[in-house]
Amino acid sequence: MFCLSPSFSCFRFQWLRIVLPVIALGLAATGLHAQSYTTALLADGFDYPCGKPNGAGYYVYRGFSPNGHLGEDWNGNGGGDTDEGDPVYSTAHGVVIFSEDYRKGWGNVVIVRHAYREKSGQIAFVDSLYGHLKVRSVKVGQQVTRGQLVGTIGCGPYRMYAAHLHYEIRKDLRVGMRRDLYPKTYATYHHPRSFMDSHRSLRMENRHVRVPINTFLKSNPNRVTTDAIDVPELTTGTTVRPEVPDNVQSVIQEETDLEEATPTKSKSLFEKLFKN
């Protein structure tokens, strides 16, 4: 039977003591949460987010462009603010992973994560984002189904825009609200209508699958926060040292003296000659 030698086992232990903290430090530096999972109903297709299921009564005023507008702006046919308060629907079955008033030009935002089966048979994931909402109708962790209300069309924070829905589909699950950190290309995003049109009808399996969550950076609002901890004030005063007998003090002085504590054999030739 093969057995590791004691010296090799010791080396392996020392190597792990060095490497494991480095790995942990590297993971901490990425700013990611510990990976965790939930479940969601496998998508059986993707509908349009307004005028379900086929977008009746709505049009895309501003489309998707890489390194430019990273989603689609959906408007009602009436123009202006006539669509304010109109319902916005989840494009497919999924689970809500973000629901917050983000402000900063976004206003109310909902992000839903979807699991679906590719033609290859593999399970894949995408996030759908619904921005500038007047109200949000879902909360984080909530299971939603295809065509379920997630909010209503709004004008963004402080009514910055004419009423519309900003809608995105992301293939990179790390983005969250930090679009500045990831490529603004097809490596990160799908063209929304192209993706929906190619996945309008999927095989109905009616089953739940495991879905990764907490994939956003800690700097995203999708995080757990706590109240500040009150730290009591620390008072400092005169350091109290114990009384040391003279004979013990002399030993301490002798043992801590650099000249006396340095063995002669460890001194360089120059030092020996200099002393002489």
N, C-alpha and C positions, 0 to 999 in steps of 0.2 A: 504494500500500500504506500502511495506517495505521501510524504510528510515534509512540511516546510521546516527548514533548519531554524533554530532559535534566533540566529543572527538575521535571517531573512524576515522572520516574523517581527522582530524588533524594528527592522528598517521599514516594513510595511506599516506598522503602527505609527512610527514617526512621520512617515509620508502622509498618512491620513490626517494626522494632527495638523499638518501644514496646509494640505490641499482643501480639506472640508471647510475651514473658516474662510478661505479665499473664495470658494464657490458661494458660500452663504453671503459674503460681502458683495459679490457680483450680482446676485439675485436682488439684494436689497437696493443696490445702486440703480437697478432698472426701474424702481418705483412701482412695481406691480404688486397687486394684492396676492395673497396665497390663492392658488387656483382652487376653485370650487365649482360645483355643478348643481343644476336643477333639471327638471324635465319639462318638455313641451310636446304638444301634439304635433306629429309630423305633418308638414304642410301638404295639402292636396291640390294646391294651385295658388296663383297670385293674381289678385284683382287690382283695379285702379283704386287709389285712395279716396277719390271723390266721385260722386255720381255712380255708386257701385251698381253692377260690377264692371261696367264698360266705360265709365267716365261721362255718361250722358249729362249734357248741360254744362260741361266744363271743357277748357282747352288749356294747353301749355303755352303760357305767354313767353316764358324764357326757358330755354332748354339747357341740357347738360353740355359742358365743354371742359375737357381736361385742362388743368392749370388755369381755369377760369371759374365759371359757375358750376359747382360740383353737384348740383341737383337740378330739379325741375320746379318751376313756379306754376302752380295750378290756379287758374282763375275761373270764376263763373262767367257764363256767356253774357250776363247783363253788364259786366264791366264795373269799374270803380269799386265801391264798397258794397255792392249789391249782394255779394256772397259772404259778407261778414256774418259769422254765427252758423254758417252751413256745416253739416256734419262731415267729419273726417273719419275714415274707417281703416282698421288694420288691413293691410294688404294680404295677409295670410295668417294661418294659425301661428302662435308663438308665445313668447313670454316677455313682459315689460321689464327692461333692464335700466331704464332711465325715465324719470318723469319729474320735471322741475322747471321753475321759472329761472332760466339761465341769464336773462337780461342781455347785456352786451350785444345788442343788435339781434338777438335771437328771440327773446321773450319765452313763452311757454314752449317746452320741447318734450316730445315723447320719442323714445327709441324702443323698438320691439325687435327681439332676436328670433329668427326663424330657422328651423331645421327642415331640410327637404332632401329628396333623393335625386341625385344626378342620373343621367342616362346610363352611366357606367355602373350604377348600383350603389355607389358610395354616398354616405350621408354628408351633406355640406351645410354650411351656415351662412346667413347674411343678416345684416341689421338694416331695418327700415327706420328712417328718421322723419318725423313730422314736426316742422318748425313754424314759428310765428302764430301759435294757436291762441285763440281767445280764452278758451278754458281747456283744461286737461280732465279727462274722464276716467283715467286709469292710474294705478300706482305701481311702484316698483315691486316685482315679484308676482304680479297678477298674470294669470293665464288668459290669453285672448284668442278668439277664433276669427277666422276669415270673415271680413265684413262687419266686425264688431266696432262700435263707436269708441274712439280713443280721444276725441276732442272736437273742437269746432274751429273753423277758419277765423283768423284774427288779423290784426294790423301790426303785429310786433310790439316791442316795448315802447311805451309812450306814443303809440300810434305812429310809428316811424314810416310805415308803408301803406299803400293801398292794400285792402284786404286780399290775401292770397295764402296758399299753402306752399311752403318750401318743403320739398320731398326728396329724400336721398335713399339710395340703396348701396350699402358698403359691403365689400367682401372681406375687408380687414377688420377683425373684431376688436382691435386695440384702440380705434380712433376716438370713440366717445365724442367729447366736445373739443378735442385738441387736434383739429385738422391741420394745424401748422406743423405738426411733428411728423407727418406722413406724406408720401408722394401724392400729389394732386393729379393722379393719372388713373388709367384703367387697372394699374396694379393694386389700387386701393378701392376703387369705386366701380360699380356697374352703371351703364347707361340705364336709367330707371325703366323707361317704356320698353326698351329692347329686352331687358331682363324679364319684365312682366309678360311681354308678348310671347317669349320663348318658354315661359313656365306657367302659362295660364291654367292649364289642366294637367295635373299630375295624378298618378295612381293613388286612389284612396286606400290607405292602410289602416286608418283609425287606431293608431297606437302612439304611445308616448316614447320619446327617445331622450337620452341624456344630452344636456346642453351646457356648455361651459359658460360661466358667468365670472364677474370680477376680473374682466380682461382689460379694463381701462386703466390708465395711469392713476396713481394716487392723487395727482394734481387735478383730476377731474372731480366734478361734484358727486360722481358715483362712488362715494366713500363713506366710511363710518367715522363720525366725529364725536368728540367728547368735550365736556366743559373743561375749562382751564382748572388746573389743580392749584389750590392755595398752598404755597410753601411757607412755613413759619420762618420769621426772621431769626438769623443766627447771630448771637452776640459773641464777641471776642474779648478776651481779657489777657492778663499776664499769664504766660505759660508756667505752670507749676512743675518743677522737676524734683525728683526724689533726692534726698541727701545720700551721697555716696562716700563711704569711708575712704580715708586717704590712701590706704594700701591698695584698695580696689581701683581707685582713680589712677594710681601710678601704673597699674597693670594695663588699664584701658589705654592710657596714653602711650605706653610702650608698644602695645599690639597694633595701635592705629597709626603709629609713626611710619611714614612712607619709607624712610631710610632703613629702619630696623625691620620692617615687615618684608622688605624685598630680599629674597635669598641671594647670596653672593654669586652663585653659579648662574643666575639669570641676568646678571649685570653685563653690560657690553664691555668690550676691551677698553674702549675709550673712557668709560666711567671708572674702570679700575685704575687706569693710568692717571686720570685726572685726580682721583682721590689720593693716590700716592704722591 
